[in-house]
Amino acid sequence: MNPSILLVALLGVMAAPLAQAEEASVCTSVCTSEKEQCTKRAGRLTELDTLPKLEEKNPFARTADGAGQVWSESARANDRRAAQRRNSERVDACNASFKRCTNACAPAAAPAASHG
């Protein structure tokens, strides 16, 4: 057998775990970046939830929809609770997406860990 072929094959076998470890690292980095973007989007949507409602800012909007009255304190409290629930759901969705992403990275990392 040709020694140069054997050397190339040996180097390839030795480099494979390193490449897989690097791929897992890159994969996890991508997952982290996606989670950060998701969290930022969730934060922007939460900010929109906290803005005053059109009916509160514009008296003509109140009369146009037939309500003609300002929101009660209990209606505002319900709205705040609903906004908090939506925010929690958004953050949970980001965390679940991150977990799925990092789990998808795990098979690439598993062979490298089993060699060591």
N, C-alpha and C positions, 0 to 999 in steps of 0.2 A: 504494500500500500504506500502511496506517495506521502511522505512526511508533511508536505505543505498542506495537503487536503486534511490530514489529521489535525494539524495545528489550527486551521481555519474552523474546523468542526468543533474543536475543543474551546476555542475562543467564543464561538457562537453559543455553546452550552453555558459557558461561564457568564456571558453577558446577558443572557435571557432573564435571569432574576432581577438584574439591575434595571433592564428596560421595563419589566413589569412593575417594579417598584416605582419607577418614574411615571409610568402611565397611571398608576393608582394615585400618585401624588397630584398629577395634572387633573385627573378626574375629580378628586376631592376638592381641588382648588376651583374647578368650574362649578361644582355644586355649591360651594361657599359663595361664590360670586352671584349665582342665580338666587340664592337665599337672600343675599343683601339687596338685590334688585326687587325681589318680591316684597321684602319688608318695607322698602322705601315706597313701593306702590301702595301697600296697605296703609302706611302712614299718611300718604296723600289723600287716600279715600277717607281715612278717619278725620283728617282736617276738614274735608268737605262735609262730613257728617256733623261737625261741630259748628259749622256756619249757621247763622240765624236763618230760619225758614223764610221763604218768600212772603208767606202770610204775616210773619212778624215784622218784616221790613217794609212792606208795601200795603197800606190800608186799602188801596183799590183792589188788590188781590183778594183780600178778605171779603169785600162786598161782591166781587165778581163770582166767587164760588158759592155765594149764598149763605155763608156762615155768619158773616157780619160781626164776629166777636173774636177777641184775642184768645190765644191758647190758655187754657187753665194750667195751674201749677201741676196738677196730676198728669195732664197731657204732656207737658214738658218733661216731667220725670219719666213717663213711659217712653218718650222719644229718646231721652238720654240712655235709658236701659237698653233700648233696641240698638242704639248706636254702639254701646259698649259690647253688646252681643255680636254685632256685625264685625267689630274690630277684633274681638277674640277669635271669631271664625276665620277671619283673614290671616291672622298670625298662626293659628293652628294649621291652616292650609299651607302656609309657607313652610312650617316645620315638617309637615307630612311629606311635602314635595322634596325637601332637603333629605329626609330620611330615605325616601325611595331612591333618590339620586345616589347617595352614599352607599346604599345597599347594592345598587347596580355596579358601583366601583369595586365592591368587595371581591367578586370573582377574579378580577384582574390582580388583586393583591394576595389572594389565597395561595396561589402556587409559589409566590416569592416567600411567603411566610413558612410554607411547608418544607422548603429546602434548607432553612436555617436552623 
